[in-house]
Amino acid sequence: MGTITFKAVLSPYKKSDGTQTIRIRVTANRKVKYISTNIAVDSSQLTRSGNIRDRAVLDKTDALIAKMRAAAARIDTFAVTQMSLDDIVRFITSNQEGSFRLDFFKFADEVIASKTTRNTKNYYLNAVNALKSFVGRDTLDISEVTSSMMRNFEAWLVNKHGRGARATGSYPASIGHIHAQARLRYNNEETGEIHIRNPFAYFHPARTIQAAHRNVSRETIQAFIDRRGLLVKKLDIRAADMFLLSFALMGMNAIDLHSCLPPQNGILIYNRTKTCRARADKAEMHVRIPEEIKPLFDRWRDPTGERALRIHLKTTSPIFVSELSTGLRRACKIMKITEPLTFYSARHTWATLAYSAGIDKAIINDCLCHVDSSMRVTDIYIAKDWEVMWKANKKVLDLFDWSSIQK
């Protein structure tokens, strides 16, 4: 396994002028494929048994095979067992001396460094690290990224994480994105100068199973409001208060709570971090601070006026997000809330209750500031009616008794 051999052989077919072309027979993984050459011989250059005897022809075939061996030597032994023979031949014919080469992992580092948020950087970094673990090395020529290799990588991920796990689809998709960036930079479709072939034309990452809805019942939200007074530790109190603020601010994300600027006339204006780069409107949101949670908001207001909430004074965004998970788990235990709950449950539950209250899905979509490909063009022309969204939020908040927050 992992051995590639080459031999010059005659084509079994004769041309009209009586000559025969020479082919290079490639053997790997017990399979055989032939590479055509432009070297032709006639009967005078062959022995009676059909072997090549012309020294000049032998020098040409030896030189050609030497180049192919040098190209093949750049394929890792493990990679050979993962590649189809077609992939091996394509690699050899496109990677002889003087041909284009690019270390995929080094290029990936450039792509990852260009990402603007820590979460996005980590998203791609995890995918690249998984691919490094799969191939067992820190260098990978981009020509080795073939459809066969990607299928084997996907199977490896399934074996490691289980079928349907998010990584089995998102990691190959991330590798595909990085590969596409390389093709965009180094290929020239107009002139036909193609240095990097597209293996993703033949391989498509598996679709992952959508995570189950993480909404909780109305009773659980009410218990959360009523029992937050049982909490003593600062970390637990902060986690519970941020959960309620997120819920009352139409499912505002933790990272946006951390970075949001001070309100203007009682309205928080921010660009939703998760979707700002994917929306024509930069995911701009205007959220009126509801009277129901204004006392809670004021308790956490930033005294410096730099941001809306003072949480940024004590902790960075990644640590804040991590501490929310820890604090919520502990808070739920203290408050005897048994329904599974995460910080994102605030957002999911708000959407679920809004729909149950008869609010139109399009309004809910605006409130959550999702990316909806079917609405992208329409969104360019239709300005958001913030009042409609605030009324929808009021309708959801009216389902609860907020009197304990006022104390």
Secondary structure, DSSP 8 states (H G I E B T S, - for coil): ---EEEEEEEEEEE-TTS-EEEEEEEEETTEEEEEEEEEEE-GGGB-TTS-B--HHHHHHHHHHHHHHHHHHTTS-HHHHHHS-HHHHHHHHHHSSTTS---BHHHHHHHHHHH-SSHHHHHHHHHHHHHHHHHHTSS--BGGG--HHHHHHHHHHHHHHH-TT-HHHHHHHHHHHHHHHHHHHHH-BTTTTB--S--GGGT---------------HHHHHHHHHHGGG--SHHHHHHHHHHHHHHHTTS--HHHHHH----BTTEEEEE-TTTTTTSTTTTEEEEE--GGGHHHHHHTB-TTSSSSBGGGGT--HHHHHHHHHHHHHHHHHHTT--S---TTHHHHHHHHHHHHTT--HHHHHHHHT---GGGHHHHHHS---HHHHHHHHHHHHTTS--HHHH-
